[in-house]
Amino acid sequence: MIRCEEFHDWLAARGVDFFAGVPDSLLKPFCFYLADHVGAKHVVAANEGGAVAVACGYHLATGKVPLVYLQNSNQGNTINPLLSLADRDVYSIPQVLLIGWRGEPGTADEPQHVKQGKVTVNLLEAMGIPWRHLPSEPAAAARCVDELVAIAVDESRPVALLVSKGTFELYKAKSCPANSFEMTREQAIEVVTANLGDTDAIVATTGHISRELYECRARAGEGHEREFLTVGSMGHASQISMGIALAQPGRQVVCLDGDGAMLMHMGAAAIVGAAGVSNFKHIILNNGVHDSVGGMPSAGLRVSFTEIARACGYTDAWRVERPEDVVGKVAELRAARGPAMLEIMVQKGARSDLGRPETSPLENKKVFMQFLSE
């Protein structure tokens, strides 16, 4: 395995001193190392395409090669800026893409990651991006980094390093963010679901929120037909919800979102607000971290989602921190003419024994569509 410090030192020796990206579970040790040691030259971006653009700006100002880190599940977010900005046929801007290879062929993973893992290399090759699979043996890894950075510099183009699970040694973060909110996210989900109507539809964002919603229903002895579990497509749950709400104006449609997902495609709030979707109800479970991929900080605690929502045209928005306030605010949210938002402040972290849905995405889609047809 590779120590995070030595990997950083290899990059620094080759002039790579700026880092931007969206956290990934396979890259978690290195992401936390950057947070502890790099300071202002490390940007946790809203989405991966934004990270590519920030890196391009840094190169334009310094002439140096930056590094962009991401999970391959959101590789699609990078395609536009990589092809229309950084590509050699356009502005020819070098950068190193450090990509966590979820769903790597031959490994077990979730359905959305298995699909993405199959096409990760194909996408890089279709974009003409030279790539290497980072070895876990340090000497070979150092040679690999040297070779790819040389290509980026000599040919002024993006290059990519694919990282398998377990490549980096564990790293204990020194500046792990904390919050003092009373509720766990799972407790908040239990209260919310217990106070929704029987015909209300839920669209849950990817990661822990969907997993906790699934287990919440199972504990209550309920079925899962009333919710769509968005296992991938981070940041798009609100637009899925909007599509359902527009098609069924007589039904309350609740989007269960996270702060990281909201930030990733925050322009969606403007579209919802401008459309004035009266049956759209948006719930943000905000703990200020990218929880599902290791707990790196997001900007969730530094912005006001409620003020943003109102500015985007939501009819109203509330923020709650105390468990005893949630029931009343959920009732207000349901009674309000939408679009309306409820932001619930929650603790970071999840149960160590949190499971995953036992049904497949196709099974979830089938029962959810049946529920919507009734």
N, C-alpha and C positions, 0 to 999 in steps of 0.2 A: 504493500500500500504506500501511498504518497503522503508525506506530511504537508499540511497546508502551508507552513512557513517556507519550506523548500520550493514548493510550486510557485509561490509568490516571488521568491528570490530569483528563480529561473526567468520569470517574466520580467522582473525589474532589471535584470542584467541585460535584457534585450530591448530595454526602453519602454516596456509596457507598464505604465503607472496610473492608468485611469480605468475604472471599472463601473459598469452600469448593467442592470438587469432586473429580472423578476425571480425571486427565490424558487429553488427546486429541491426536493427531498434528497436527490442523489448528490447534489452539490452543497448541501447544508453545511458541512464542516468548513468549506472554503468561503461560503457566504458569510458565516459568522466570523471567520478570521478577518475578512475584509472589513466588516463592521467594527471590529476591535482595533484595527491597525492602519486603515487607509484614510480615514477622516473625510474631508470634503471631496476627495477624488474618488469617492464611491457613492453612486446614486442608485437607490432602490426605486426603479421606475414604475409608472402606473401600468404599463404593458410593454411587451417585448419590442414592438415596433418603435415605441418612444425611446427605449434604451438604445436601439440602433441609431436613431436620430441624434440623441445626446452624444453618443460616441463619435458620430460624424462631425458634430460641431467642435468637439474637443480636438479632433485631428486637424480640422481647418485652422484652428487657432494655434496649434503647437507643432504640427507636422508629425506627431507621434502616433503609434499604433495603439488604440484602446482595446479593451476586452469587454465583450457583452456576454452575460451568462443567462441561461434560460432552460426551461424544461422543453423537451421536444413536443409535448402536447400543445404548446402555444407557438410552435415554429411558424405557423401560418401568419401570426401577427407580424413577423419580420419580413415577409415576402415583399410587400410593397416597397418599404424603404431600401431593402437590399437590392432589388432590381431597378428601381427608378431613381435611387440616390447614390448608393455605394458602388454599384456595378461598374466594371471597367469601361463599359460602353457609354456610361453617363458621366459621373464625377470621379470615378476610380478612387474610392476611399478605402484604405486598408483597415481591417479590424479582425480580431480573433473572436470567434463565436465559441463559447464553452457550453456544450449542450448535454444536459442529462438525458441519457438514452433510456427512458421508460419504455417498457414493452419490447426491449431488445430481443430479436429472434432467438428462440431457445430458452427464454426465461418465462416464468409465470407472472402474469400481471392482470390488471383489470381490463375489460373489453375495449374501452376507448384507448388505453395505452397500447394494447396489443396491436390494434390497427395502426396507430401512429408510429409504433416501433417498426412496423413492416416498411413504411414508406419514408422514414427519416432520411436514409441515404439517397433514395430516389429523388427527394425534393432538393437536397443539396446538389446532386449531380445535374438535375434539370436546370438549376440556377447557375451552373458553372462554378460552384464553390469547391475548391480543393479541400479535402477532409482527411482526417486520420482518426483512428480509434486509440485513445490515450492508454498506453500500457500502464499496468499497476506497479511494475518494477521500476524503481526510481531512475536508474541509469538510462533505461530505454525510454522512459517518459521524458527525461531531460533532452534526449536527442530528438524526440518527436516534437517537443515544443520549439526547439532550435530550428528544425526544418520548416515547420509551418510559419513561424514568425518571419523567417527569411523569405518565404514565398510571398507573404503579405507585404513585406517591405519592397522586395525586388520587383514585384509585379503590380504593386499598388492595388490590392484587391482583398475582399473578405476571404477568410479561411475558417475552417471549423474543426474543433476537437470534440469527439463524441466520448462521453464518460459513462462507464458502466457502474452499477451498484457496487459499493464497497471499494472503489478506487482510492478514495481519500480516507486517511485515518480520522478517527473521531477527534473533534476539537471542542473543548469546553469553553463556551462563550463567557467573556468577562463582563460584558455590558448588556446582558439580557433584559429587555424591557419588562416592566411589571405594571399592573394596574390594581386598583383597590376596589373594583366593582363587586357587588354582593352576589350576583347571579352567575351561575355557569350558563353557557350557551344552551346546554341540554335542558336545564330547568326552564329557561325562557321559552324554548320550543314547546315544552310540555304545556305551559300556561297558554301560549298562543293557540295551539291546536285545540285545547279543551274549550276555548271560547270562540271558536269559529262556528259557522252554520253548517248543517249537514250537506248543503249543496255548494258550499264554497270550494273552489279549486285552488290548490297550492302548486306553485312552481318553485322548487328549491334549488339553490345554486349548487355548484360542484363542491366536493370535499366533505368536511366534517358535518356541514349543515344537512346535507342529504342523508348521510349515514345516521346522524342522530335523530332525524325525523323518522326514518325507517324504524329504528329501534323504539322510539317513543310510541309509535302506532302498535308495534308488536307487544310492548308491555301492557298497553291498554286493551289488548285483545281485539284490535280493530284491523280492518283490511288496509291495503295501500292504494286503493283505486282512486282516491281523491287527490293524490299528489303526483306530479311529474318530477322525477329525480334527475336533475341535469348532471350526469356523471362527468361530462366534459364541457367544452364551450364556455370556459370561465368568462364571466362578465356579461353573458348574453341572456341570463334568466329573465331579466326585466322585459326584454324585447319578445321573448317567447310568451311571457305573461300578457303583454300588450296585444299580441296577435290573437290569443284566446279571448281576451276581454272584448276586443272589437267584434269578434265573430259571435260572441254570446253576451250581449249587453245586459241581459237579465240576471246574469250570474256574477257573484263577487269572485274576483280573481286576485289571489294573494301571492306576491312574490316574496319568498324568503331569501334574502340576499346577505352577503357578507361585506365588510368594509373593503377588503382587497378586490373583490369582484366588482363592487360598485365603482371603485376608482379606475379599474381597468378599462371600462368603456362608459365613462360618466356622461358622455354626450347623449346616451340613451335617455337620461332623465329629461333633457330638453325636448326630445321627440315625444315622450309620453306627455309632458306638460303641454306642449303645443297642440297635441291632438285632443287634449281634454277628456281623456278616457275616464268616464265617471265611475266605472265599476272596477278600476285598477287600484289596488291597495299594496303599498310597498313597505316591507318591514326589513330594516337593516339591523343585523346582529353585529355590533361593533365591539371588537376587542383590541383593535389597533395593531394586529399582527397578521401575517400570512400563516395561519395556524396549521393548515393541512399539509404544508411542506416544510415544517420545522419551527415556525414561530419567529421568523425575521420580522422586524417592524414594518408596518405600512404607514401611510400618512393619515390613517383613519382617525387618530386622536388629535390631529393638528388642524383639521378642517371641520366645518359645520355642515353636515349633510342636510340638516333641516333647513338652514338658510339657503343652501344650494337648491334644494327641492322647491322652496317657495319662489326663488328667483327664476326657476325653470317653468313655472306655471302650475305647480301643484297647489291645490286649493288650501291645504293646510299640512303642517308637519309638526310632530311632537318628539321630544327626547325624554326617555325615562331611565332611571338608574336603580330604583328600589323595586324589589319584587312585588310589593303590595300595590304599586301603581300600574302594573302591567294589565291586569284584568280590565280596569276602567278605561285605559287608553285603547285597548283592543276593541272594546265596545264603541268608543268614539270613532275609531278608525272605520269600523264596519258601517256606522251610521252616517259617516261623512260622505258628501259627494266627492268622488275622486277626480283626478288622481290625488291620493293623499299618502303621507309617509309617517311611519312610526319607527324611530331609532331606539333600539334597546341596547344599553351598555352592558357588556358581559365580560367575565373573566377570560383570560387566554387559557388554552390547553383543553385537552379532552381526556376522557377515561382511557387508561392503558388497554382495557379490554374491549374498546369500542369495535363492534363488528362492521361488516359490510352487507349491503342488501343481498338477500339470498335469491332474489329474482333477477332475471336478465333484463337489460334495457328494452328488448323487444317485448318481453312479458309486461313490463311496466307500461310501455306505450299502449299495449292492447287493452289492459284493464282501465287505464286512464281515459282512453278514447271512448270506451264503453260507458264510463261514468259521465263523460261530457255529452253523450248522445241521449241520456235519460232525461 
